[in-house]
Each structure stands twice: as structure tokens, then as C-alpha cells.
Amino acid sequence: MKTGSVQEAGARPAPYMNPYLAGVGLGLVLLAAFVIAGRGLGASGAFATSVSYVVNLVAPDHAADNPFYQKYLSRASNPFKDWLFIEVIGVMIGGFLSGYFARRVAKVIERGPNISDKGRLALAFGGGILMAFGAQLGRGCTSGQALTGGSLLNLGSWAFMLSVFAGGYGVAYFLRREWK
């Protein structure tokens, strides 16, 4: 597996979108979600619905007795009935198509020179587990809390995002040497 740059030999990737323009576009997508679907954006609920679905298939008695799974069992009967599940599938397809048309799709492990591929993958996996755990504790992921909750001026969402940024900066201090 190649490491380093995503550029293919001879093909230059398209430039990144202006972040201010992307922010306005994301705001318009959020507004459209409220108008069309009657709810905002998020992702962690889709994973909870998927897990509930699988647990309900494998151990229906356990799923019926567990208060966490009970919240999702009505949607877990078929994940494709859940708005967030469909949204996450659309985000994955859209992300792939965006990367493909921008010539940024490649098998790479982005890492700094002071960390191995296995170390980088271990850090990414550990970070993903911490984010999933934090999304359940925080009652939503960064997209649900920051975008949807923040746009609704929820105090808890603003506190969540300030905590995410503080935690990110705190951990970055210890991990920055891996990228230099």
C-alpha cells in the first residue's frame, strides 16, 4: 500500500473547494434537510440503528430487554426506514463520487514520517472508537451536535463542540511529532 500523497502519476487532483463557499453550501443542505425531511443532519443514530438491527436479528430477547436497543427497535426492524441510515449511505456515495471526480481516490495511508503504517492505523482506529463512545455520551456526533444542535442554538451542542475543539487541541500537542 502506498503512503504519502494521494496524487496519481501524471494526474493532478482538482483544487479543494473554498471553505467559506463549502460552509454556505453545508448550511443550505442543513436548511433543505429541515424543510424537506423535517429534521437536521447527523450520523451516529444510523450506527445505533444498524447495531440494534443486527442485535435484534441475532438475539431478539436481549434487544427487547435492553433500554438502549428499545429506543431504536421500531426503526431497527428495517434500517432503510431510518432517515439517518439513508443519509449516511448518501454521504458515503457522495464522498466517493466527489473524490473520484476530483481525482483523489487512491489506496493510501496518510501519515507522517515518524510513524509506521500499523501505528497510524492503530491511532485512527483508537480515535474512531473514542469518537463513537463520545457520540453516545454526548447524545450525538459532531455533525448532529454541531450542525443541527448548533444551528438551533442548543446550549449543550455549543458546550459539546467547545469540548471537541479543546480535546482535539489537547491531543494534537502530544501527537504532532508523528507528522513532522
Buried (B, 14 or more C-beta within 10 A) or exposed (E): EEEEEBEEEEEEBEEEEEEEEEEEEEEEEBEEBBEEEEEBBBBBBBBBBBBBBEBBEEEEEEBEEBEEBEBBBEBBEEBEEBBBBBBBEEBEEEEEEEBEEBBBBBEBBEBBEEBEEEEBEEBEEEEEEEBBEBBEEBBBBBBBBBBBBBBEEBEEBBEBBEEBEEEEEEEEEEEEEBEE
